[in-house]
């Protein structure tokens, strides 16, 4: 899945409303495949920031993205352990 044609794009703000809805609706309990897709997307968006070589991304920004990536993988492991293992 391509998140952006710009490797330095931070798409986490676009993904966060989806994650908020997943948590609010407890999607992992009644539609785990859809929840897994959302958490996987969140992890990929965060990883894109962590791996970016853009000088515009600060150390603090990378650390925040790394924390979000770890959180997303943690949630993903609850609903789809195999996918979470591939994300790590």
Residue pairs with C-beta under 8 A, 6 or more apart in sequence:
1 41
1 44
3 9
3 11
3 41
3 44
3 45
3 48
4 11
4 48
7 48
7 52
7 53
7 54
8 52
8 53
8 54
8 56
8 57
9 48
10 45
10 48
10 49
10 57
10 61
10 65
11 45
11 48
12 42
12 45
12 46
12 49
12 65
12 68
14 45
15 38
15 41
15 42
15 45
16 42
18 38
18 41
18 42
19 38
19 39
19 42
19 72
21 27
22 28
22 34
22 35
22 38
22 39
27 34
27 35
27 38
28 35
28 75
28 78
28 79
32 79
32 80
33 79
33 80
35 75
35 79
36 76
36 79
36 80
36 83
39 72
39 73
39 75
39 76
39 79
40 72
40 76
40 80
40 83
40 87
42 68
42 69
42 72
42 75
43 69
43 72
43 73
43 76
43 87
44 87
46 65
46 66
46 68
46 69
46 72
47 65
47 69
47 87
49 57
49 61
49 62
49 65
50 62
50 65
50 66
50 69
72 87
73 84
73 87
73 88
74 84
76 83
76 84
76 87
77 84
77 85
